[in-house]
Amino acid sequence: MTAGKHAREFREVAEGVHLDRREESDGRSLIVPCTVPGTRAGQGEEPPLQVSVADTDRTARSVSTDQLLKALAESTRELLGCAEKVTVPEKPLS
């Protein structure tokens, strides 16, 4: 995440939950841990799960980018069956 050619800076917004520090006009990226039970040993040493929400071409604003990002992270973690217990804050961009 923070080293190499495509390194980016993240800030921790909750235990184990990191938000891309770059404020882009088209959206945000959130990093959360996700070890899937039953997969090979050492999986937790690999890059964590990254989800992004882009505001490009989004006209309906009844749901905020924060809400979409939180819902995407939580539903993706649930679908994958991630072992870690983390709480994505209601307003990760705050």
C-alpha positions as CSV (number, residue, x, y, z in Angstrom):
1,M,0.0,0.0,0.0
2,T,2.7,2.5,1.0
3,A,5.7,1.2,-0.9
4,G,6.6,0.6,-4.6
5,K,5.7,2.1,-7.9
6,H,2.0,2.6,-7.2
7,A,2.3,3.5,-3.5
8,R,-0.4,5.6,-2.0
9,E,-0.8,7.1,1.5
10,F,-3.7,5.9,3.7
11,R,-5.0,7.1,7.0
12,E,-6.5,4.8,9.6
13,V,-10.2,5.8,10.1
14,A,-11.0,2.8,12.4
15,E,-9.0,-0.2,13.6
16,G,-7.9,-2.0,10.5
17,V,-9.7,0.3,8.1
18,H,-7.7,2.7,6.0
19,L,-8.9,5.5,3.7
20,D,-6.9,6.8,0.7
21,R,-5.5,10.2,1.7
22,R,-5.9,11.6,-1.8
23,E,-9.0,13.5,-2.1
24,E,-10.0,12.8,-5.7
25,S,-12.9,14.5,-7.4
26,D,-14.2,11.2,-8.8
27,G,-14.3,9.1,-5.7
28,R,-12.4,7.4,-2.8
29,S,-10.7,4.1,-1.9
30,L,-11.0,2.2,1.3
31,I,-8.7,-0.6,2.5
32,V,-10.0,-3.3,4.8
33,P,-8.5,-6.6,6.0
34,C,-10.0,-9.8,4.5
35,T,-8.6,-13.2,5.2
36,V,-10.9,-15.8,3.7
37,P,-11.1,-18.9,5.9
38,G,-9.9,-22.1,4.2
39,T,-7.5,-20.4,1.9
40,R,-3.7,-20.9,1.9
41,A,-1.6,-20.0,4.9
42,G,0.0,-16.6,4.9
43,Q,-2.9,-15.0,3.0
44,G,-3.0,-12.1,5.5
45,E,0.5,-11.1,4.4
46,E,-0.9,-10.2,0.9
47,P,-2.5,-6.8,0.1
48,P,-5.8,-6.3,1.9
49,L,-9.2,-5.8,0.2
50,Q,-9.6,-2.5,-1.5
51,V,-13.0,-1.1,-2.5
52,S,-13.6,2.2,-4.3
53,V,-16.6,4.4,-5.1
54,A,-16.4,6.8,-8.0
55,D,-18.7,9.9,-8.2
56,T,-18.2,10.2,-12.0
57,D,-21.5,10.5,-13.8
58,R,-23.4,9.9,-10.5
59,T,-26.4,12.3,-10.6
60,A,-28.5,11.0,-7.7
61,R,-27.1,12.3,-4.4
62,S,-29.7,10.8,-2.0
63,V,-27.0,8.6,-0.8
64,S,-23.6,10.0,0.1
65,T,-20.2,8.7,-1.2
66,D,-19.4,7.8,2.5
67,Q,-22.6,5.7,2.7
68,L,-21.9,3.9,-0.6
69,L,-18.3,3.2,0.4
70,K,-19.3,1.8,3.7
71,A,-22.0,-0.4,2.2
72,L,-19.7,-1.7,-0.5
73,A,-17.0,-2.6,2.0
74,E,-19.3,-4.3,4.4
75,S,-21.2,-6.3,1.7
76,T,-18.1,-7.4,0.0
77,R,-16.5,-8.5,3.2
78,E,-19.7,-10.4,4.1
79,L,-19.9,-12.1,0.6
80,L,-16.2,-13.2,0.9
81,G,-16.6,-14.3,4.5
82,C,-13.7,-12.3,5.8
83,A,-12.4,-13.6,9.1
84,E,-11.4,-10.2,10.6
85,K,-13.9,-8.3,12.7
86,V,-13.8,-4.7,11.7
87,T,-16.2,-1.8,11.8
88,V,-16.3,0.6,8.9
89,P,-17.3,4.0,10.4
90,E,-20.5,5.7,9.3
91,K,-18.5,8.7,7.9
92,P,-15.0,7.4,6.9
93,L,-14.2,10.6,5.1
94,S,-14.7,12.8,8.1
